[in-house]
Amino acid sequence: QRKNTPRSHISGTTGTDIEIGESVRVCVRSRPLNEKEISSGDTSCVSVVNPQTLQLNLKSGSKNFRFHQVMGENYTQGQMFSDSGVHILLDSVLDGYSGCVFAYGQTGSGKTYTMAGVEENLGKQDYVSNETDGIIPRSISYMWQNMTRRKEQYYVKAAFMEIYNEQLRDLLNPSSGVLHLRWNIKSGFYVENMLIVDCTNIDDLIMVLHEGIRNRKTSSHELNKDSSRSHSLLLIHTISEEKNEDGHSFKKYGKISFVDLAGSERLKESKSQGVMIKETGNINKSLFMLGKVISALGDKKKVKPHIPYRDSKLTKLLMDSLGGTSKALMIANISPASAYVEETMSTLNYATRAMNIKNKPVIQVD
Ligand code: ADP
């Protein structure tokens, strides 16, 4: 596993500086109330106190939560992209590091909207004019613009898969059935027989995104599964060649994973861990284990707990992108509707645990 060199000080676009040692940037985004909620007389239980503070209004009183960035219901996709700070991650990917962006939240809270946008509009125009485009098409465009500005030559490859019921499937090649995760010392965990597509321009990458989203829908229909229970992972690899002072060339391998997580609605915090793991079972084992990994990484105790990366497919795949010296961006999506206040509270608590993750140069893995 490569090590990222910690940066001394990186500025976000919002004026919130990311200090040394923060490896996860946590943003919370609330969608607007939808028509159904408005017509049923539901009201918002969420207010943005300032760009870093969100207030949740409960019957028993209100509670404030602090994050790196709070995005209220009027946030456009463009503002979301700029204030998410994802460009920091994308720049470091082009420098040869790994990173991950993931959307967490209950079904219907806006994860897919935030990650991909509105599918029908994807790639129709340049993202600057296509307001509905989410963080993935905007990131693709940002990366491409910056690759062409840099002096080195870049090669880009992409893969798109999904985890459902702890089974991995290739969203670019659905006929390949269930895929297996393997491990070797050189590359760590990798997916055997996964289709990896060479992308020579932006359109190739947008096509990968389209194809994956389309196959995710088709396969959920054909296999009669609930797509809100699956995680989708788009992996983009960048390979560039550079010469050092002696004239020797060396390759830099960057990797970014965009993860649209399964709906978090069953991960009720009030339940005991035993009940929770049983209830979530295989369907959400990966989501549950991601929470455990995040909690363990954020543990403030001196003696660091064991980080259970190897206990689910998702955490194995994200092992080199979470903790250690990699950078991650979590977008916690919430609905403002009072009817979902419990789910929202649970999402905000999960996001708060991710806020505690600090950069750890040495991580003990099983
Ligand atoms: P999830 O992926 O979490 O299940 P979706 O992204 O599918 O949720 O969002 C549910 C619905 O809400 C979609 O119709 C989506 O277009 C809409 N939506 C989500 N977030 C926003 C937003 N910030 N602004 C406007 N509409 C949104």
Boltz pocket constraint, residues with backbone or C-beta under 6 A from the ligand:
constraints:
  - pocket:
      binder: B
      contacts: [[A, 30], [A, 31], [A, 32], [A, 73], [A, 75], [A, 105], [A, 106], [A, 107], [A, 108], [A, 109], [A, 110], [A, 111], [A, 112], [A, 113], [A, 114], [A, 228], [A, 333]]
      max_distance: 6.0
